[in-house]
C-alpha cells in the first residue's frame, strides 16, 4: 500500500493568493517545553473551502460531513487541457465518481501566477450535475483570478467541499482512497487541510 501526501508544506514561504495573509510562525519556551504561535489564513496552503466561504448562512468548515472528505476519489490528468478548463475536458470522464481531484500543469509551480488553471462555468456545471461532493484542484483556486465568484457559488451551493492548492505532481490518473482533513474550526469558512491519497482498491 502506497500513501501519497498531496499537501503542500505550510510555512512562511508558502504561496499565497494576493491579499491573503502570509503564514508566520513564532516559537517560544513555555515551562520547559516549546510552543509555537501561528498567524495564517483559513485558506493558506492546501486548504478546504466550505460553502460559507461564498454563501451567507452556508455550511461552515466544522460542519462539512466527514463522508465528503474520506472515500474513493478519482484523479484526472488535465495537464494538456487549456488553463480555462472546459466542460469537454471532463465530459465522459467523471460519471460514477463522487470525489474528483484535478491534476493540472500547476502542481509543478512554486510561485503564484494569475494565469493558473481553473474551471469554466460550463465545467463547474457539469461537475455539479454529475453529483460530485468533493472537488479538488492543484492550482490556487477552482475559479479564474478575474472570476466573479459564480463558479464557487455554483459548486458550494450544491453542498460541495472544494480543495485547492493540492500537490498532485507525479500522481498518475486513477482511483485512490482520499483522506482530506481540515481543522474543525468552529463557524469558519475554510481551513488548511492535510490531504493524502492511498493506492489500492479497498474502500467504497
N, C-alpha and C positions, 0 to 999 in steps of 0.2 A: 504494500500500500504506500503510495507516494503522496505526501502532503505538500501543497504549494502555498506559500504565503504570498498573496497578491495585494498586500498592503504596502503603501509607500511609507518609508520611515518618516516619523513626525519629529521635527526639531526646528531650530532657528533657521536652517537652510531650506525648509520645506517650501515648495512652490505655493504661492497664494494667488487667489483671484484678486484683481485690482479692487482696492478699498477694504479688503478683508484684513484682519489682524495678523501680523507676522508672529508666529509662535515664539515665545520666550520662556525659558526655564531658569529658576534660581534655587540652588540647593543650599541648605543651611543646617548647622548642627542643632540637635534638639535632644537633650537628655542622654547623650552618649550614642545617639543614632543620627542618621541623615534624613531630612525631609525636604522634598522639593515642591516649590510653588510653581504653578503653571499659568501662563496667560496665552489663551488661544481662542479661536472661534469655534462655534458648533459645526463649521464647515471647513475646518483645517484638515489638510492632508486627505487621505482616503476617508470618505465620510458618507453618511446616510442623510438624505433629505426626507423629512416627514411631511405629510400633507399640510401641516400648519405653516410650513416654510412659505407657501404662497396662498393658502386658503384660510381666511379668518374663521376661527372655530374648527379648523380641521384637526385631525388626529395628531397628537404630539408624539415625539420620538419614544417616550416611555410607554406608549400605548399601542405601538405597532405590534401586531400579532407575531410572536416568535416563529410561528409556522411559515410566515413570509420569508424569513431570514435563514432558515435551516431546511435543506432538502435538495433534491436534484436540480441542477442548473445546466443550461446549455451555453457554451462559449461559441460565439460566431466570429470567424475571422473576416473582418471588414477592412483589412489594410489596403485593399485595392479599390475600395469604394470611394466616391467623392467625399470631401470633407462635409458637405451638406448631404448627409446620408438619406437617400430617397427610399420611399416605400418599396421600390423594386429590389433593393438590396436585402430586404427582409422577407419579401414575398416567397412563400413556399418553403421557408426555412425555419419557421417558428411555431407552426401549428403543433399542438400536443405538448408544448412546453409551458411552464408557468413561471420559471425564473430564467432570465436571459442576461448574459454578460457580453458586451460588445468590445472586441479587440480591434483597435484601430492603429494607425501609424503612431499615435501619440504615446503609447506605452514606452517608447524608446526616448521620449523627450524629458529633459530635466529643467527646462525653463518655460515660463508661461509665454504663450503667443495667442493673440485674439483669433487667429486663424486655426482654431482647433476643430477636430471632427465633432459633429453634433447631429441630432435627429432633426429632420424637417418635420413640419406639422403632419404631412402625409404619413411618414414613417411612425410618428408617435401615435396617430390614429390607428394604424394597423396593429401596433403592439397592444393598444387598449382593447381593440376588437378581438384580439387573439386570447384575451384573458390573462395576460402577463400580470403577476402580482409583485415581482421584484425585477427591476431593470437596472443594470449596471453598465458603466462605460469607463474607459481608461483616461478620458480627457477631463478638463476641469469642470465641465458642465454638460448635461444632456442637451442643453439648448444653446443656440448660437450666441456669440458675445453681444450682438446687437439685437437679440431677441426681445420680444415684448412680454415674455412670461407665459405666453399661450401654451407652449409645449409643456412646461412644468404644470400649469393648471389642468391641462387635459389629462396628463398621466396621474398626478396626485389626486385629481378629482375622482379617479377610479379606485382610490384607496391604495394605489401602488406605492411601494417603497423604492426610492431611487438611490443607487450607489454611484458615486462619482470619484474620479481620480484613482481608479484601480491601477495596479501594475500587472498587466497581462502579457508583458514581454516574455516570449518563449513558451507561452501556454498554447498548445495546439487546440484547434477547433475540436469540440467534442462534448461529452456529457460528464459532469463531475458532481460530487456531493459538496454543496456550498454550506459554509458556516460564516455568517456575517453578523457580528455582534457589536452594536453601538453601546455606549454608556447609557444607562437608564436615567437620563436627565429629565427630571420631572417638569412637565409643561413646556419643554423647549422644542424648537423647530428642526433640530438635527443633532448629529453627534459624530465625532471621529469614530471610526469602526476598525476592528481587526477582522480581516476577511481572509479566509483560507478556502482552498479547493482540495478535495481528496479524490484521487484517481480510484476507479473501481465501480462496480455495478451495484453495490449494496445500497439499500435505502429506496425511498419512493418519492 
